Amino acid sequence: MSQSLHQPKEAIRVLIVPVHNLAGESLKKAFSHARKNFTVETLTGSSHKIIGELGAHKPDVALISDKLQDGSEAGFKVLKKLRESHHSTSAIMLLHSSNPELVVNAFRDGARGVFYSTDCLKALLKCIRTVHQGQIWAGSEDLEHLINALGRLKPLQFHDADGRPLLTRREEDVVRLVADGLKNREIAKKLNVAEHSIRNYLYRIFDKLGVSTRVELILYASNQRPHLNHRATPRLQN
């Protein structure tokens, strides 16, 4: 069941997917008392039920509990589906404990931030605003988990067997703008192309580099920033 709090048009639309109804109502009440520019809806039940009802919602940010009615990690099923079907929604995984595997899986499955149920409301509001602005929300311990996980992966190959760059200049433009925190629609506007073209670029970029999420891509971009800047053209052209 979904309910909304009436807020100004400019409010950030937040969808909360809590572990149970009581947790959802508690969070909604906290948002109401905070009197910030948010509209809040809740969606509860099993992961199967929630996935079936996602289409009725168009949130800017989704806060998804790792624990749902059908299991301790059922929220990851919802996260994956959200990534597939709601490209403009920024997801935050609500974790009930600090677990390296859960942190890595959250970002790998499309989350732009991880938040802990023990943290305060003020921090949650800041977290939501941060990911809504296209940035990543992760603590130093979370980043350490990500770096350790990436270190165990096969090193990224940036050039083919002949030493040529794997990415085209346009693809590098997209990577650089992703690293700057821009969302797909903002990148499309910068490059003067349709938003679906950016999704196609990202699909090819992920495939070429062997990454699966924007977080991994941002880490790649950070490592390759000098190269990307050197290859940048004064004007971005098709």
C-alpha positions, -999 to +999 in steps of 0.1 A: +000+000+000+013+034-009+007+068+007+020+102-001+029+133+019+019+165+002+049+187-005+058+214-030+063+205-066+101+209-064+102+182-037+124+151-043+101+121-048+113+093-025+101+057-026+108+037+006+109-001+004+112-011+041+115-044+058+079-042+071+050-018+074+059-005+108+094+005+096+079+023+066+054+043+087+082+052+111+104+066+083+074+085+068+067+101+101+103+111+105+103+127+070+071+145+079+086+160+111+117+171+092+096+194+070+120+192+041+112+192+004+104+155+000+074+136-011+074+101+004+057+068-007+062+034+008+060+000-009+060-031+014+057-068+010+077-096-006+102-088-033+079-104-059+050-082-049+071-051-048+087-057-082+052-062-096+041-028-083+073-008-092+058+004-125+032+025-107+059+046-091+083+071-106+106+082-078+137+103-080+153+083-052+145+048-039+155+037-004+155-001-005+160-023+026+182-053+021+157-073+043+122-078+030+094-102+040+107-130+019+143-130+030+173-112+045+187-102+011+155-101-009+159-063-014+187-070-039+161-085-063+142-052-061+174-032-066+183-051-098+148-047-112+148-010-104+181-006-123+166-024-154+132-005-154+138+029-138+169+044-154+163+078-140+159+066-104+189+068-080+188+039-056+201+037-020+205+003-003+194+004+034+217-021+052+211-034+087+247-042+093+281-034+079+290-063+057+317-061+030+299-085+007+266-067+010+282-033+003+300-046-028+268-063-041+247-032-035+269-011-057+274-039-082+236-042-085+231-005-092+229+014-059+244+048-058+247+048-021+245+026+010+230+037+042+227+020+076+195+017+096+214+028+127+223+062+112+204+093+120+176+110+099+197+141+093+224+119+076+197+101+056+183+134+042+218+144+032+223+110+016+191+113-005+200+148-017+236+136-026+225+107-048+197+128-063+224+152-074+242+124-092+269+117-066+279+086-047+272+081-010+296+058+008+316+060+040+353+054+042+348+018+053+324+012+025+349+025+000+376+003+015+353-027+008+349-016-028+386-010-034+394-044-019+368-061-041+380-043-072+416-053-064+407-089-066+392-085-100+412-089-133+428-056-141+409-035-166+423-035-201+423+000-215+439-009-249+435-037-274+463-061-285+476-034-309+478-008-282+448+012-295+423+027-270+393+005-264+370+034-262+361+059-289+364+096-281+327+099-278+326+070-253+354+087-233+333+119-233+305+099-218+328+083-192+342+117-182+307+131-177+296+101-157+326+107-134+315+143-131+283+131-115+259+138-144+229+116-150+220+101-184+196+129-193+222+156-184+249+138-204+225+136-234+219+173-232+256+181-230+263+159-260+232+169-279+220+134-283+189+114-272+189+099-237+185+064-251+218+070-270+236+075-237+222+042-224+235+025-256+269+041-251+271+029-215+261-006-226+290-007-250+314+009-225+305-016-198+310-044-223+344-031-235+358-025-200+343-055-183+324-034-156+288-037-147+279-005-127+284+032-128+304+030-095+330+007-112+330+030-142+336+060-119+366+042-103+379+034-138+375+071-147+393+083-116+422+060-125+422+072-161+414+109-156+448+122-170+443+101-201+406+111-205+414+147-201+443+145-226+420+129-252+392+154-246+382+175-275+373+212-272+339+206-286+319+174-281+306+162-315+287+133-328 
